[in-house]
Amino acid sequence: MLTGSKEFLLQAKQNKYAIPATDFVDQLSAEAYTEVSSELQLPLILSWAESHSTYLSLEEAAMLGKFYAQKTNTPIILHLDHGVTFETITKSIDYGFTSVMIDASTQPFGQNIETTKNVVEYAHHKGVTVEGEIGHVGVGLSKTDESFYTSVEEAVEFAQKTQVDSLAISIGTSHGVYKGSPKLNFLRLSEIAAKVDIPLVLHGGSSSGDENLEKCAQNGISKINIYTDFILAANSAMKMGQLKDYFAVKSLAKQGMKSVLRRYYKVFHTQAIK
């Protein structure tokens, strides 16, 4: 069933677990993720990123997301991931997305607040929840420095001034494939979690290590974004199988993605909605 994210992320925060946010880029991945959600009877954040519009258009993503959400009785949040332009965000809401992320993290802090406030005002008027982001999530990094971490003071100010429903923070993860092992700043996570009342979000969860992600889920992170691990699993499954035809390739890729999501549900300690 298609639903919003607010109450589910608040429950995750209260009970110290995380809900996976899975980026889909086609029909196969959307189907795979929602089938696992239905199989395990667990909530899912089904995400489409603006950067993936070359694979799947916004309109197509909305239709696919709503179609597969309606095929299961588990809560499915249709989420816009890394929305960059106000036009894309408003269109996604008009098309039926129930949650949006405005990524203005590359803007100066004050401008990020103003940009995010404008999105919050529009989205809340439509009954749609909003995720904001501060800090910097790298690409393929093995380590980072203090300047990349979200500061506690900025997290508090940002949450108060923008009235976002959730906040993506930077504690050392990266998008894409890591070069080495990630070094996560759990002290910073605990400091922010103690001061910010809204659910926190972790981007760049793929290949961050099950132990790291489990610790994040139990110490303040309520939503963890995964994408690269699904694609790598699909590629690996296809290479290991006997690729007899097009349909065999699709089936192997789908099973690879489903196995990853099953694993992450366990790692994140995701609970059924009560």
Salt bridges, closest charged atoms under 4 A:
GLU31 OE1 - LYS254 NZ 3.11
GLU35 OE2 - LYS254 NZ 3.09
GLU35 OE1 - LYS258 NZ 2.86
GLU39 OE2 - ARG262 NE 3.03
ASP81 OD1 - HIS82 NE2 3.86
GLU87 OE2 - LYS91 NZ 3.41
ASP103 OD2 - HIS82 ND1 2.72
GLU114 OE2 - LYS117 NZ 3.88
GLU131 OE1 - HIS79 NE2 3.50
GLU131 OE2 - HIS203 NE2 2.74
GLU131 OE1 - LYS223 NZ 2.84
GLU146 OE2 - ARG188 NH2 2.33
GLU157 OE2 - LYS161 NZ 2.73
ASP165 OD1 - LYS6 NZ 3.78
ASP165 OD2 - HIS124 NE2 2.75
GLU191 OE1 - ARG188 NE 3.41
ASP210 OD2 - ARG263 NE 3.19
GLU214 OE2 - HIS269 NE2 2.59
